[in-house]
Amino acid sequence: MGLRALDPERYGELRAEAVPKVIANDREFHRMAKTLEDLAFRADPRPEETALAELLARLVQDYDDRRHRLPSLPPHKMIDFPMEQRGLRQAGRVLLEAGGVFPVRADSEMTVPTARSRSWFGARRPRRFSARSKDEALFIPAALAPCYTACGAEVLINGKKIVVVLPAYNAEKTLEVTVRELPEIVDERILVDDHSSDATAALARKLGLTVEVHPQNRGYGGNQKTCYAKALAEGADVVVMLHPDYQYNPLLVTPIATMIAYGVYDLALGSRILGAGALRGGMPLYKYISNRFLTAFQNLMMGAKLSEYHTGFRAFSRELLETLPLEENSDDFVFDNQMLAQAVLAGARFGEISCPTRYFAEASSINFRRSTIYGLGVLKTSVLFRLARWGVYRSRIFRFPARPAASGLD
């Protein structure tokens, strides 16, 4: 979506209308929100109505976000400053996304909450909206998307369904804090419990996750195989794999999923090495050194330029997952590395973002012996990759199935 400038006089009128209503009292505040709500749920809204509703929403939200933190600032400063910070106001002009609307799945049904879900909406009778047919789409202004995803609306990134998968084993202590920080753009959350001895599965169900439990322990790689199969069966367009041990920041699901949803990359990694935060986050020195050695070795052998291959935070396109022979991979920890090697050989486009890491007592981490076994597996995978690239020998993990016709991979 492009940005267009809003007429300065019209912006001034809107701001003059918005500020006193926000400050005056909650009743006027909620009336204003109600007007935005009515505009938001018109099917195929006119661009000007959408733009005005979006601007008013931003004005109200920016003011509400900042008034408690900076009460000494005058209202116009509280609104203008954050808009400038977010790139929505430049050189005195207010920029709006042209046609700045999010598509909502046509067969979804939305309910405005009866309780106060955000500062905009007061208690009132729930209202339900749905498209008249599956061929008709509903649209909501971009600025209102966070409010309605909290109400159960299915808001998409670039029309893509985002599914987060959490391969879990004895993750009861860290699961809830991980899930609570997942952003609202996630359409479905799937947890696969690898026969845990604690209450991981029960807690996941309580938190509203889709849960699959292995009748016996299949290993880390076996867990991920189930994760991806289930996500694809649920219609995922983008699959984000996140460890539920809170070692990685769940808030970064939005940017990493966006990299895939807009077709920029086929695979994106949350790197602990970019930004030099791994050691500060508590990564043991021996793990850091082995990470750097193995990464340098693999980059040399595979002709890639990744900052690391060993992160537990990744995003994949549906097309890539359907291309890779995942069932041929190990059920152990080296599954992760084999998967990346397969993606490189398949010609996938890789992207990376910096992801701070946390090492603490409850965070899952393999011991030195298992780390050594994993390291040897990485070296073996790299050699097999090079042999496959040279055409000397193609291991079963590099024998790709027929690719779907719609696959964008080379």
C-alpha positions as CSV (number, residue, x, y, z in Angstrom):
1,M,0.0,0.0,0.0
2,G,1.3,3.5,-0.9
3,L,1.1,6.6,1.3
4,R,-0.8,9.7,0.3
5,A,-1.0,13.1,2.0
6,L,-4.1,14.2,3.7
7,D,-5.2,17.8,3.2
8,P,-3.7,19.8,6.1
9,E,-6.9,21.8,6.7
10,R,-8.9,18.6,6.9
11,Y,-6.4,17.1,9.3
12,G,-6.6,20.2,11.5
13,E,-10.4,19.9,11.6
14,L,-10.2,16.2,12.6
15,R,-7.6,16.9,15.3
16,A,-9.5,19.8,16.7
17,E,-12.6,17.5,16.9
18,A,-10.7,14.5,18.3
19,V,-8.7,16.1,21.1
20,P,-11.4,17.7,23.2
21,K,-13.6,14.6,22.9
22,V,-10.9,12.4,24.1
23,I,-10.0,14.7,27.0
24,A,-13.6,15.6,28.0
25,N,-15.0,12.3,29.2
26,D,-15.4,8.7,28.4
27,R,-18.9,9.1,27.1
28,E,-17.8,11.3,24.2
29,F,-14.8,9.1,23.7
30,H,-17.0,6.0,23.2
31,R,-19.3,7.8,20.9
32,M,-16.4,8.6,18.7
33,A,-15.2,5.0,18.8
34,K,-18.7,3.9,17.9
35,T,-18.6,6.1,14.8
36,L,-15.3,4.5,13.8
37,E,-16.8,1.1,14.4
38,D,-19.7,1.8,12.1
39,L,-17.3,3.0,9.4
40,A,-15.0,0.0,9.9
41,F,-17.6,-2.6,9.2
42,R,-19.1,-1.3,6.0
43,A,-18.4,-3.8,3.3
44,D,-16.2,-2.3,0.6
45,P,-16.0,1.2,2.2
46,R,-15.2,4.2,0.1
47,P,-11.5,5.2,0.3
48,E,-12.2,8.6,1.8
49,E,-14.3,7.2,4.6
50,T,-11.7,4.5,5.3
51,A,-8.9,7.1,5.4
52,L,-10.8,9.4,7.8
53,A,-11.8,6.6,10.1
54,E,-8.2,5.4,10.1
55,L,-6.8,8.8,10.9
56,L,-9.3,9.4,13.7
57,A,-8.4,6.0,15.1
58,R,-4.8,6.8,15.1
59,L,-5.4,10.2,16.8
60,V,-7.4,8.6,19.5
61,Q,-5.1,5.7,20.1
62,D,-1.9,7.7,20.1
63,Y,-3.4,10.1,22.6
64,D,-4.6,7.4,24.8
65,D,-1.3,5.5,24.6
66,R,0.7,8.6,25.7
67,R,-1.5,10.6,28.0
68,H,-0.7,8.6,31.1
69,R,3.0,8.4,30.4
70,L,3.5,12.1,29.5
71,P,0.7,14.0,31.3
72,S,2.6,17.3,31.1
73,L,2.6,17.4,27.3
74,P,-0.2,19.4,25.6
75,P,-2.6,17.2,23.7
76,H,-1.5,18.2,20.2
77,K,2.1,17.2,21.1
78,M,0.9,13.9,22.4
79,I,-0.7,13.2,19.0
80,D,1.8,14.8,16.6
81,F,5.0,13.4,18.1
82,P,4.1,9.7,17.9
83,M,2.7,10.2,14.4
84,E,6.0,11.6,13.3
85,Q,7.9,8.8,15.0
86,R,5.7,6.2,13.1
87,G,6.3,8.0,9.8
88,L,2.7,9.1,9.5
89,R,3.5,12.8,9.7
90,Q,6.4,14.2,7.7
91,A,7.2,17.9,7.1
92,G,3.8,19.0,8.5
93,R,1.9,16.6,6.2
94,V,-0.1,13.6,7.5
95,L,0.3,10.5,5.5
96,L,-2.3,7.8,5.2
97,E,-2.1,4.4,3.6
98,A,-4.0,4.6,0.3
99,G,-6.8,2.2,0.7
100,G,-5.4,1.4,4.1
101,V,-7.6,-1.5,4.9
102,F,-7.0,-5.1,6.0
103,P,-9.0,-7.8,4.4
104,V,-11.0,-10.1,6.7
105,R,-11.8,-13.6,5.7
106,A,-15.2,-13.5,4.0
107,D,-16.6,-16.4,6.0
108,S,-15.5,-15.0,9.4
109,E,-17.9,-13.6,11.9
110,M,-16.9,-10.8,14.3
111,T,-18.3,-9.8,17.6
112,V,-17.6,-6.5,19.3
113,P,-16.9,-7.3,23.0
114,T,-19.2,-6.6,25.9
115,A,-16.3,-5.9,28.2
116,R,-13.7,-3.1,27.8
117,S,-11.1,-4.9,25.6
118,R,-9.1,-1.7,24.8
119,S,-9.4,1.8,25.9
120,W,-11.7,2.7,22.9
121,F,-14.7,0.4,23.5
122,G,-16.9,0.7,26.6
123,A,-19.3,-2.0,27.8
124,R,-22.3,-2.4,25.5
125,R,-24.3,-5.2,23.9
126,P,-22.2,-7.3,21.5
127,R,-22.7,-6.7,17.8
128,R,-22.1,-9.4,15.2
129,F,-21.0,-8.8,11.6
130,S,-20.4,-11.2,8.8
131,A,-20.2,-11.0,5.0
132,R,-23.3,-11.7,3.1
133,S,-21.6,-14.5,1.1
134,K,-18.2,-16.2,0.9
135,D,-17.5,-14.2,-2.2
136,E,-17.8,-10.9,-0.4
137,A,-15.0,-9.5,1.8
138,L,-15.2,-7.3,4.8
139,F,-12.6,-4.6,5.4
140,I,-11.5,-2.8,8.4
141,P,-9.2,0.3,8.6
142,A,-5.6,-0.7,9.4
143,A,-5.5,1.2,12.6
144,L,-8.5,-0.7,13.9
145,A,-7.1,-4.1,13.2
146,P,-5.6,-4.7,16.7
147,C,-9.0,-4.0,18.4
148,Y,-10.9,-6.4,16.2
149,T,-8.3,-9.2,16.3
150,A,-8.8,-9.0,20.0
151,C,-12.5,-9.5,19.4
152,G,-12.0,-12.7,17.4
153,A,-11.9,-11.2,13.9
154,E,-9.5,-13.0,11.5
155,V,-7.3,-10.2,10.2
156,L,-4.6,-11.2,7.7
157,I,-1.2,-10.0,6.7
158,N,-1.4,-9.5,2.9
159,G,-4.3,-11.9,2.8
160,K,-2.2,-14.8,4.3
161,K,-3.2,-17.1,7.1
162,I,-0.4,-17.0,9.8
163,V,0.0,-20.1,12.0
164,V,2.4,-20.4,14.9
165,V,3.6,-23.9,15.8
166,L,5.1,-24.6,19.2
167,P,7.0,-27.9,19.5
168,A,6.8,-28.6,23.2
169,Y,8.3,-31.0,25.8
170,N,7.8,-30.3,29.5
171,A,7.2,-26.6,28.7
172,E,4.6,-26.0,31.4
173,K,6.6,-23.4,33.3
174,T,7.3,-21.1,30.3
175,L,4.3,-21.8,28.0
176,E,1.9,-19.2,29.3
177,V,4.3,-16.3,29.2
178,T,5.2,-17.3,25.7
179,V,1.6,-17.5,24.5
180,R,0.6,-14.3,26.2
181,E,3.1,-12.4,24.1
182,L,2.1,-13.8,20.7
183,P,0.8,-10.9,18.6
184,E,-2.8,-10.6,17.5
185,I,-2.0,-11.2,13.8
186,V,-1.6,-14.9,14.5
187,D,-4.6,-16.8,13.1
188,E,-4.0,-20.1,14.8
189,R,-1.6,-21.4,17.4
190,I,-0.7,-25.1,17.4
191,L,1.1,-26.9,20.1
192,V,2.5,-30.4,19.7
193,D,3.3,-32.1,23.0
194,D,6.0,-34.7,22.7
195,H,4.6,-36.9,25.5
196,S,5.6,-34.5,28.3
197,S,5.6,-35.7,31.9
198,D,4.2,-32.3,33.1
199,A,0.9,-30.5,32.4
200,T,2.0,-28.8,29.2
201,A,-0.9,-30.2,27.1
202,A,-3.6,-29.3,29.7
203,L,-2.2,-25.8,30.1
204,A,-2.1,-25.3,26.3
205,R,-5.8,-26.3,26.0
206,K,-6.7,-23.9,28.8
207,L,-4.9,-21.1,26.9
208,G,-7.0,-21.9,23.8
209,L,-4.3,-23.5,21.7
210,T,-4.9,-26.3,19.2
211,V,-3.2,-29.3,20.8
212,E,-1.8,-32.5,19.4
213,V,-0.2,-35.0,21.9
214,H,2.2,-37.7,20.8
215,P,1.4,-41.1,22.5
216,Q,5.1,-41.6,22.9
217,N,8.1,-39.4,22.7
218,R,9.2,-39.0,19.0
219,G,12.1,-36.6,19.6
220,Y,12.5,-32.9,18.7
221,G,12.6,-33.5,14.9
222,G,9.6,-35.8,15.1
223,N,7.7,-33.2,17.0
224,Q,8.4,-30.6,14.2
225,K,7.3,-33.0,11.5
226,T,3.9,-33.2,13.2
227,C,3.8,-29.4,13.7
228,Y,4.3,-28.6,10.0
229,A,1.9,-31.3,8.8
230,K,-0.8,-30.1,11.1
231,A,-0.2,-26.4,10.1
232,L,-0.5,-27.2,6.4
233,A,-3.6,-29.3,7.0
234,E,-5.1,-26.2,8.7
235,G,-4.6,-24.1,5.6
236,A,-1.5,-22.1,6.8
237,D,0.1,-19.8,4.2
238,V,2.9,-18.8,6.6
239,V,4.1,-21.1,9.4
240,V,6.2,-19.6,12.2
241,M,8.0,-22.1,14.4
242,L,8.7,-20.8,17.9
243,H,10.1,-22.7,20.9
244,P,7.7,-22.4,23.9
245,D,10.5,-22.0,26.4
246,Y,10.5,-18.2,26.2
247,Q,14.1,-18.1,25.0
248,Y,13.0,-16.1,21.9
249,N,10.8,-13.0,21.9
250,P,7.3,-13.9,20.7
251,L,6.6,-10.2,19.8
252,L,8.9,-10.7,16.8
253,V,6.4,-13.0,15.2
254,T,4.8,-10.1,13.3
255,P,8.0,-8.9,11.5
256,I,9.2,-12.4,10.7
257,A,5.8,-13.5,9.4
258,T,5.5,-10.4,7.3
259,M,8.8,-11.2,5.5
260,I,7.2,-14.3,4.3
261,A,3.6,-13.1,3.8
262,Y,4.7,-10.4,1.3
263,G,6.7,-12.9,-0.7
264,V,10.1,-11.2,0.0
265,Y,11.6,-14.5,1.4
266,D,10.7,-18.2,1.5
267,L,12.3,-18.7,4.9
268,A,13.2,-16.2,7.6
269,L,15.3,-16.8,10.7
270,G,15.4,-15.1,14.1
271,S,19.1,-14.8,14.6
272,R,20.6,-14.6,18.1
273,I,24.0,-13.5,16.6
274,L,22.9,-10.4,14.7
275,G,23.2,-7.5,17.1
276,A,25.8,-9.3,19.3
277,G,23.2,-10.1,22.0
278,A,23.8,-13.8,22.4
279,L,26.4,-13.7,25.1
280,R,24.6,-10.8,26.9
281,G,21.4,-13.0,26.9
282,G,23.3,-15.7,28.7
283,M,24.3,-18.1,26.0
284,P,27.1,-20.3,27.4
285,L,30.5,-19.5,25.9
286,Y,31.1,-23.0,24.6
287,K,27.8,-22.9,22.7
288,Y,28.6,-19.5,21.3
289,I,32.0,-20.6,20.1
290,S,30.6,-23.8,18.6
291,N,27.8,-21.8,17.0
292,R,30.3,-19.5,15.2
293,F,32.5,-22.4,14.1
294,L,29.7,-24.5,12.7
295,T,28.1,-21.5,11.0
296,A,31.4,-20.5,9.3
297,F,31.9,-24.1,8.2
298,Q,28.4,-24.4,6.8
299,N,28.5,-21.1,5.0
300,L,31.8,-22.3,3.3
301,M,30.4,-25.7,2.4
302,M,26.9,-24.5,1.3
303,G,27.8,-21.2,-0.2
304,A,25.3,-19.3,2.0
305,K,25.8,-16.2,4.1
306,L,23.7,-16.8,7.2
307,S,24.6,-15.4,10.6
308,E,23.5,-18.7,12.3
309,Y,21.9,-22.0,11.5
310,H,20.8,-23.1,15.0
311,T,18.0,-20.8,16.0
312,G,14.7,-22.1,17.3
313,F,12.7,-19.2,15.8
314,R,11.8,-19.6,12.1
315,A,9.2,-18.7,9.5
316,F,8.4,-20.6,6.3
317,S,6.2,-20.2,3.3
318,R,3.7,-22.9,2.6
319,E,5.3,-23.5,-0.8
320,L,8.7,-24.2,0.8
321,L,7.3,-26.6,3.3
322,E,5.5,-28.6,0.6
323,T,8.8,-28.7,-1.4
324,L,11.1,-30.1,1.3
325,P,11.3,-33.9,2.1
326,L,10.9,-33.3,5.8
327,E,9.9,-36.9,6.6
328,E,13.3,-38.1,5.5
329,N,15.0,-36.0,8.2
330,S,16.2,-37.1,11.6
331,D,13.8,-37.2,14.5
332,D,16.6,-35.7,16.7
333,F,17.9,-32.1,17.1
334,V,19.8,-32.2,13.8
335,F,16.4,-32.0,12.0
336,D,16.6,-28.2,12.2
337,N,19.9,-28.1,10.4
338,Q,18.9,-30.7,7.8
339,M,15.9,-28.5,7.0
340,L,18.0,-25.4,6.3
341,A,20.4,-27.4,4.2
342,Q,17.4,-28.7,2.1
343,A,16.1,-25.2,1.7
344,V,19.5,-23.9,0.5
345,L,19.7,-26.7,-2.1
346,A,16.1,-26.0,-3.2
347,G,17.0,-22.4,-3.9
348,A,15.0,-20.8,-1.2
349,R,15.3,-17.1,-0.5
350,F,16.6,-16.6,3.1
351,G,16.0,-13.6,5.3
352,E,17.1,-12.9,8.9
353,I,16.1,-10.6,11.7
354,S,17.9,-9.9,15.0
355,C,16.3,-11.7,17.9
356,P,17.4,-11.2,21.5
357,T,17.8,-14.4,23.4
358,R,17.2,-15.4,27.0
359,Y,19.0,-18.2,28.8
360,F,17.6,-19.1,32.2
361,A,16.9,-22.1,34.4
362,E,13.5,-23.0,32.8
363,A,14.6,-22.5,29.2
364,S,15.1,-25.7,27.4
365,S,18.7,-26.4,26.4
366,I,20.5,-29.6,25.4
367,N,23.5,-30.7,27.5
368,F,27.1,-30.9,26.4
369,R,26.9,-34.5,25.2
370,R,23.8,-33.9,23.1
371,S,25.4,-30.7,21.8
372,T,28.4,-32.7,20.6
373,I,26.2,-35.2,18.8
374,Y,24.3,-32.3,17.2
375,G,27.6,-30.7,16.1
376,L,28.7,-33.9,14.4
377,G,25.3,-34.2,12.7
378,V,25.8,-30.7,11.4
379,L,29.2,-31.5,9.9
380,K,27.7,-34.7,8.3
381,T,24.8,-32.7,6.8
382,S,27.2,-30.1,5.4
383,V,29.3,-32.8,3.7
384,L,26.2,-34.6,2.3
385,F,25.0,-31.2,1.0
386,R,28.3,-30.6,-0.9
387,L,28.2,-34.1,-2.4
388,A,24.6,-33.5,-3.6
389,R,25.5,-30.1,-5.0
390,W,28.4,-31.7,-6.9
391,G,26.1,-34.4,-8.2
392,V,28.4,-37.1,-6.6
393,Y,25.9,-38.6,-4.2
394,R,22.4,-37.5,-3.2
395,S,21.3,-38.6,0.3
396,R,17.6,-39.3,0.8
397,I,17.3,-36.0,2.7
398,F,18.1,-34.2,-0.5
399,R,15.8,-36.2,-2.8
400,F,13.0,-33.7,-3.3
401,P,9.4,-34.7,-4.2
402,A,7.7,-33.2,-7.2
403,R,7.1,-29.5,-6.5
404,P,3.6,-28.0,-6.6
405,A,2.8,-26.1,-9.7
406,A,2.3,-22.9,-7.8
407,S,5.7,-23.1,-6.0
408,G,7.8,-20.0,-6.6
409,L,11.0,-21.8,-5.8
410,D,13.7,-22.2,-8.4
